[in-house]
Every structure is written in C-alpha cells, then in structure tokens.
C-alpha cells in the first residue's frame, strides 16, 4: 500500500497541478471533504436520501460505518 501511495504522489498531475490533457487539477479533483459533493451537485432532498440509503446498504457489514 505504501508503495502505491508513493507512486501516486509522484504523478505528473501532483507536480504541475494539471492533468495530461492540460485540465487544471481543481476542475478534476475534489477536496475530499465529507459532504463536499453537495457544493458540486444539484440534487433534491429525495435524491440525497436515496444516495445515503444506497451507500448504507452497500457498505453494511463492511465495518466502515459508525
């Protein structure tokens, strides 16, 4: 796992802050903050609840939930 992290951290996009297509990293990468998706996607409360339920269902028993 450590070797993978080292390899990924050395990627060109991390050095130049641009993808190989020249796209700025901010247009390609998210901040990685919990709930930040709400700032980027326009969804209804119903859709948000469906997403939450699907995630809970898919991760049930994985030990990743509170």
C-alpha positions in Angstrom: 0.0 0.0 0.0 2.8 2.4 0.9 4.5 1.8 -2.5 1.2 2.6 -4.2 0.9 5.9 -2.3 4.5 6.8 -3.2 3.9 6.0 -6.8 0.7 8.0 -7.0 2.2 11.0 -5.2 4.9 11.2 -7.9 2.4 11.5 -10.7 2.8 14.5 -13.0 -0.6 16.0 -12.1 0.7 16.4 -8.5 3.7 18.3 -9.7 2.2 20.5 -12.4 -1.3 20.7 -10.9 -2.6 19.9 -14.4 -3.8 16.6 -16.0 -2.2 15.2 -19.2 -4.9 17.0 -21.1 -4.0 20.3 -19.6 -7.1 20.5 -17.3 -6.5 22.3 -14.0 -6.5 19.9 -11.1 -9.2 21.9 -9.3 -11.6 21.0 -12.2 -10.7 17.4 -12.0 -10.0 16.6 -8.3 -12.4 17.2 -5.4 -11.3 18.5 -2.0 -12.1 15.1 -0.4 -14.2 16.7 2.4 -17.1 14.8 3.8 -20.3 16.3 2.3 -18.5 18.5 -0.2 -20.3 16.8 -3.1 -23.3 18.9 -2.1 -21.4 22.0 -3.3 -20.8 20.5 -6.7 -24.0 18.6 -7.5 -27.5 19.9 -7.5 -29.8 17.2 -6.1 -33.2 17.2 -4.3 -33.6 16.0 -0.8 -35.2 12.8 -2.1 -32.2 12.1 -4.3 -29.8 12.8 -1.4 -31.8 10.4 0.8 -31.6 7.7 -1.9 -27.9 8.1 -2.2 -27.5 7.9 1.6 -29.6 4.7 1.7 -27.7 3.1 -1.2 -24.4 3.8 0.5 -25.6 2.4 3.8 -26.9 -0.7 2.0 -23.7 -1.3 0.0 -21.4 -0.8 3.0 -23.5 -2.7 5.5 -21.3 -5.3 7.3 -18.1 -3.8 6.0 -17.1 -2.2 9.3 -16.8 1.3 7.7 -19.9 2.8 9.3 -20.2 4.5 12.7 
